[in-house]
Amino acid sequence: MIETRTRVSTAAALGRALLASLALALAACGGGGGTATVSAPPTFNTAPPAGLDATTFPTGWTEKSDVFLNRSVVTAANPLAVDAGVEILRAGGTAVDAAIAVQMVLGLVEPQSSGLGGGAFMLHYRASNRTVETYDGRETAPATATPNLFIVNGQPLPFATAVVGGRSVGTPGAVRMLELAHKDHGRLPWARLFERAIQIAEDGFAISPRLFNSLNADQALRTQQPAATYFYNTDLTPKAVGTVLRNPEYAATLRAIASGGANAFYTGPIAADIVAKVQAHPTNPGLLSVSDMANYQAKKRPPVCGTYRTRYNVCGMGMPSSGGATVVMALGILENFNVAAMGPQTVDSVHIISDAYRLAYADRGQYMADSDFVNVPLAGLINKDYLRTRSQLLRMDRSIGVPPVGTPPGLSGSTAFGSDATHEGGGTSHLSIVDADGNAVSMTTTVEGAFGSKQMVRGFLLNNQLTDFSFAPNDSQNRPIANRVEAGKRPRSSMAPTIVLNPEGEVEIVIGSPGGAAIIQFVTKSLIGMIDWKLSPQDAIELGNFGAATTATTTLERNSAVQATAFADGLRARGHTVAIADQNSGLHGFLFTGSRNPGLGTGAYRGWVAGADPRREGVSRGD
Ligand code: DON
């Protein structure tokens, strides 16, 4: 493994000695990986100074560097989870094997974000035939749910009231989905993938600063048992950073799934306990039943792909996630502007990218939901001619403001109308993996909000994914909203696990992020950073986040360069309403650079370059 700082801005400081040792290290780990090694790291454009103040940055900021790897990469939100994935790859496991091991540890050490009680979307790249397929492990609404699930006394419940308890809990999908992916692409035995997580659950792990901050910020979790006893002291203050948490119940659950497969989770005593927790909640019971659990199905679906600047084929998750399609739409609109010449973190680029988001989000809100229930005009929405026509609505000197909904080709009989708010809260995680054979996984995994529904069962937390539905079933004109609750339906997501291929069908970029509806913006920003601005993954991830959705408001990340006063004034002069807010991405990804890839990075280096979001605790490791 080679882990060093090689950003152009600091490359001079590295000196010849470091480059020489890098060359030796690259040569030393070259065997068997199928990728040639050469003597010098690639160069990337230099990102403008991020302007971040690490002492005041509200979501935390840990300096990180690009990591250069030869054969394989695991990049994810927690070092223990990353190490579990690397261990599996070294034991001969595939990218899917490693993803399962990473997820099992994340559910323990980053329980605020994802786990057994949640859902996930996985993109898988199969190197042998150069294809991308997607796995849908999204939660479903119970069979007895109606469009009025969140309507009480004729009014939508307040969001926070809806979250805590059983009402918001959808049938968890992650475990069944991982089992399906393992059947298709696993190499190591299923049970082997649980060993490290079981050991850490039994031996204990130290509470990290980020987990502590999430516990400290959460007012509801400490009122719900058994989570309160597990995470908090008797005076209901959070257990301190460094406190060793043991979770024998989680270990026992993992042992059951390891030996009995996903059936041990979806039927029998574990499923019964999940259902009892949901149905017996004292103030906010839910509808999830044992038959919902037993009947849950993970689904394989085709990816949504669209080219960007001709050579990049950007593939993402299709419905019920809006993520892939909305990223492809935003890029398809931006293709009609010279974003590369505008440069990163300029008024011009933030203006036009934000306005492109507005057009894409307007259609997302109108048309996108679970396509098993709603007729989504997907082909029309990502049609190049349609997106070019949409781009002609935009001007460089004036923001479009509140964006109009478009009329994509192929629209037939869709009466869906109206968009609902998507809420953010640290309840999601993204991992990107490539194995030595070149198979890759891009997986975004979530319990929705931080600690999901706050209901803990057998050592893990249950999701609150049903609050990703529109609470109101109809709009003000009484037309049904596409993303309303329906029995068995999957709530619309923004998760955007992404894999970018070159014209030969080889992997060029793997990336994704948490962040609720802003996931689409975080991922698109990073893709533009790497593709148009030739930034390294780390620099692209570090760029100040910004974005817009369906209003005139453009949000700039607090304490980042894009918040600079002159910058905000420049946007206001073009009609943007500027808001400053935390933009808590958790981007983890990598690109391939080398002779097959003239676009990303320069020089003769051939290998993977990985980045991890400094806003979270993640790392990139591998061989
Ligand atoms: O599926 C979705 O789009 C949301 N449930 C994701 C929530 C999220 O990313 C919260 N994050 N930080």
Residues whose N, C-alpha, C, O or C-beta is under 5 A from the ligand:
A	BS01	DON	H423 E424 G425 G426 G427 T428 T446 E448 D468 R492 S493 S494 M495 P514 G515 G516 N584
